[in-house]
Amino acid sequence: MAFLILLGCEEFSSISIIVSNNEEQIINKLELTRALLSLEKIEREIVVMHVVAGLKHSEIGKALCIPNGTVRWKYRLALKKLFKQIGGISYAQ
């Protein structure tokens, strides 16, 4: 396939772009998974409950039997850790 791309076959170059994008997505998912697993269990639960499930901090606090302030604190702490692990611009400083 690489030889055909070098020859300029458009059909194969578009396949190469798709494969490249898929590889990048897989790598990004693996990096995110690794970063999430590096968090403490409670931090990971809070992040997943807020970002994935869409729960409010008050709802998370009730579900986990912890104060809302603790939920917000641990959420911000977890975001800082994630940004440090993954890289990029951190708004959670």
PEZI-V374010 format. One record per residue. N is the residue number from 0. RES is the residue in three letters. PHI is phi in degrees with one decimal (none if undefined). PSI is psi in degrees with one decimal (NA if undefined). Layout:
N | RES | PHI | PSI
N | RES | PHI | PSI
This chain:
0 | MET | none | -43.8
1 | ALA | -58.3 | -37.8
2 | PHE | -63.0 | -41.9
3 | LEU | -68.3 | -33.2
4 | ILE | -65.8 | -41.7
5 | LEU | -62.0 | -30.7
6 | LEU | -76.1 | -12.7
7 | GLY | 93.6 | 21.9
8 | CYS | -71.4 | 114.9
9 | GLU | -62.7 | -37.7
10 | GLU | -59.3 | -43.9
11 | PHE | -77.9 | -29.7
12 | SER | -68.3 | -34.6
13 | SER | -69.0 | -34.1
14 | ILE | -65.2 | -41.0
15 | SER | -61.3 | -40.5
16 | ILE | -64.1 | -42.0
17 | ILE | -63.3 | -46.0
18 | VAL | -61.8 | -42.9
19 | SER | -61.3 | -43.6
20 | ASN | -64.5 | -40.3
21 | ASN | -64.5 | -42.0
22 | GLU | -61.3 | -42.2
23 | GLU | -63.8 | -40.9
24 | GLN | -64.1 | -41.1
25 | ILE | -63.8 | -44.7
26 | ILE | -61.6 | -42.7
27 | ASN | -62.3 | -41.7
28 | LYS | -65.4 | -40.2
29 | LEU | -64.8 | -41.1
30 | GLU | -63.4 | -42.2
31 | LEU | -65.2 | -43.1
32 | THR | -61.0 | -46.2
33 | ARG | -59.9 | -43.1
34 | ALA | -65.7 | -42.5
35 | LEU | -63.3 | -39.4
36 | LEU | -70.4 | -18.5
37 | SER | -78.4 | -14.8
38 | LEU | -75.9 | 157.7
39 | GLU | -65.0 | 155.6
40 | LYS | -55.7 | -45.6
41 | ILE | -64.6 | -39.0
42 | GLU | -64.0 | -45.5
43 | ARG | -61.3 | -43.1
44 | GLU | -60.9 | -44.2
45 | ILE | -64.0 | -45.2
46 | VAL | -61.8 | -47.4
47 | VAL | -64.7 | -42.7
48 | MET | -63.8 | -36.2
49 | HIS | -80.8 | -50.2
50 | VAL | -78.4 | -47.1
51 | VAL | -83.3 | -49.3
52 | ALA | -83.2 | -17.5
53 | GLY | 76.7 | 19.0
54 | LEU | -75.6 | 148.8
55 | LYS | -78.4 | 159.5
56 | HIS | -58.4 | -37.4
57 | SER | -65.3 | -37.6
58 | GLU | -67.7 | -38.7
59 | ILE | -64.9 | -42.8
60 | GLY | -58.2 | -44.0
61 | LYS | -65.0 | -43.1
62 | ALA | -65.4 | -36.3
63 | LEU | -98.0 | -0.5
64 | CYS | 58.0 | 45.8
65 | ILE | -133.3 | 153.9
66 | PRO | -62.7 | 151.0
67 | ASN | -58.6 | -38.9
68 | GLY | -61.2 | -38.1
69 | THR | -67.5 | -38.8
70 | VAL | -61.0 | -49.0
71 | ARG | -62.4 | -42.1
72 | TRP | -62.9 | -48.6
73 | LYS | -67.5 | -33.0
74 | TYR | -64.4 | -48.3
75 | ARG | -63.8 | -40.5
76 | LEU | -61.8 | -43.1
77 | ALA | -64.0 | -40.4
78 | LEU | -62.5 | -41.9
79 | LYS | -59.4 | -44.9
80 | LYS | -63.3 | -42.5
81 | LEU | -63.6 | -44.5
82 | PHE | -63.2 | -36.3
83 | LYS | -67.7 | -41.3
84 | GLN | -67.4 | -46.2
85 | ILE | -85.8 | -32.0
86 | GLY | 94.4 | 173.2
87 | GLY | 106.7 | -177.5
88 | ILE | -82.7 | 128.8
89 | SER | -100.4 | 123.2
90 | TYR | -92.8 | -9.6
91 | ALA | -97.5 | 49.1
92 | GLN | -84.4 | NA
